[in-house]
Amino acid sequence: MNFFISDAAAQSGAQQQGDPMVTLLFMVGIFAVMYFLMIRPQQKRMKAHQAMVNALTVGDEVISNGGTLGSITHVDETFVKMTIADGVEVHVQRSAIAKVLPKGTIKSLK
């Protein structure tokens, strides 16, 4: 009463081997799916973030990865100086800027 394996194949112990070309095509297909669903979107996000970081200027209102909201007062090669309150400035790495906000966002929150 074996539904999945014929009695002759089970008794002989021999395994049937599939076509190696089908196996190769299956592996290539899996890689293609992984590329288009995971790798390519991540690369697009990285490029967009890098372009945003390179375009930072004085006066931009930003949110850091830690959630700190502030306005940029000085831009350096690797760091930006960000004002988070009156008289309070912090140094933040450029790559730690998560998002640039529209102008006037900080004033509308006060």
Contacts in CASP RR format, 6 or more apart in sequence:
PFRMAT RR
TARGET T0000
AUTHOR 0000-0000-0000
METHOD contacts of the structure
MODEL  1
MNFFISDAAAQSGAQQQGDPMVTLLFMVGIFAVMYFLMIRPQQKRMKAHQ
AMVNALTVGDEVISNGGTLGSITHVDETFVKMTIADGVEVHVQRSAIAKV
LPKGTIKSLK
2 10 0 8 1.000
9 16 0 8 1.000
52 97 0 8 1.000
52 99 0 8 1.000
52 100 0 8 1.000
53 94 0 8 1.000
53 95 0 8 1.000
53 97 0 8 1.000
55 100 0 8 1.000
56 62 0 8 1.000
56 72 0 8 1.000
56 75 0 8 1.000
56 80 0 8 1.000
56 94 0 8 1.000
56 97 0 8 1.000
56 100 0 8 1.000
57 72 0 8 1.000
57 75 0 8 1.000
58 72 0 8 1.000
58 73 0 8 1.000
58 74 0 8 1.000
58 75 0 8 1.000
59 71 0 8 1.000
59 72 0 8 1.000
59 73 0 8 1.000
60 71 0 8 1.000
60 72 0 8 1.000
60 100 0 8 1.000
60 101 0 8 1.000
61 69 0 8 1.000
61 70 0 8 1.000
61 71 0 8 1.000
61 72 0 8 1.000
61 100 0 8 1.000
61 101 0 8 1.000
61 102 0 8 1.000
61 103 0 8 1.000
61 104 0 8 1.000
61 105 0 8 1.000
61 106 0 8 1.000
62 69 0 8 1.000
62 70 0 8 1.000
62 71 0 8 1.000
62 72 0 8 1.000
62 80 0 8 1.000
62 82 0 8 1.000
62 97 0 8 1.000
62 98 0 8 1.000
62 99 0 8 1.000
62 100 0 8 1.000
62 101 0 8 1.000
63 69 0 8 1.000
63 70 0 8 1.000
63 97 0 8 1.000
63 98 0 8 1.000
63 99 0 8 1.000
63 101 0 8 1.000
64 82 0 8 1.000
64 92 0 8 1.000
64 96 0 8 1.000
64 97 0 8 1.000
64 98 0 8 1.000
65 96 0 8 1.000
65 97 0 8 1.000
65 98 0 8 1.000
66 96 0 8 1.000
66 98 0 8 1.000
67 98 0 8 1.000
68 82 0 8 1.000
68 84 0 8 1.000
68 90 0 8 1.000
68 92 0 8 1.000
69 84 0 8 1.000
69 101 0 8 1.000
69 105 0 8 1.000
69 106 0 8 1.000
69 109 0 8 1.000
70 82 0 8 1.000
70 83 0 8 1.000
70 84 0 8 1.000
70 106 0 8 1.000
71 82 0 8 1.000
71 83 0 8 1.000
71 106 0 8 1.000
72 80 0 8 1.000
72 81 0 8 1.000
72 82 0 8 1.000
72 83 0 8 1.000
73 81 0 8 1.000
73 82 0 8 1.000
73 83 0 8 1.000
73 89 0 8 1.000
74 80 0 8 1.000
74 81 0 8 1.000
75 81 0 8 1.000
75 94 0 8 1.000
76 94 0 8 1.000
78 93 0 8 1.000
78 94 0 8 1.000
79 91 0 8 1.000
79 92 0 8 1.000
79 93 0 8 1.000
79 94 0 8 1.000
80 91 0 8 1.000
80 92 0 8 1.000
80 93 0 8 1.000
80 94 0 8 1.000
80 97 0 8 1.000
81 89 0 8 1.000
81 90 0 8 1.000
81 91 0 8 1.000
81 92 0 8 1.000
82 89 0 8 1.000
82 90 0 8 1.000
82 91 0 8 1.000
82 92 0 8 1.000
83 89 0 8 1.000
84 90 0 8 1.000
END
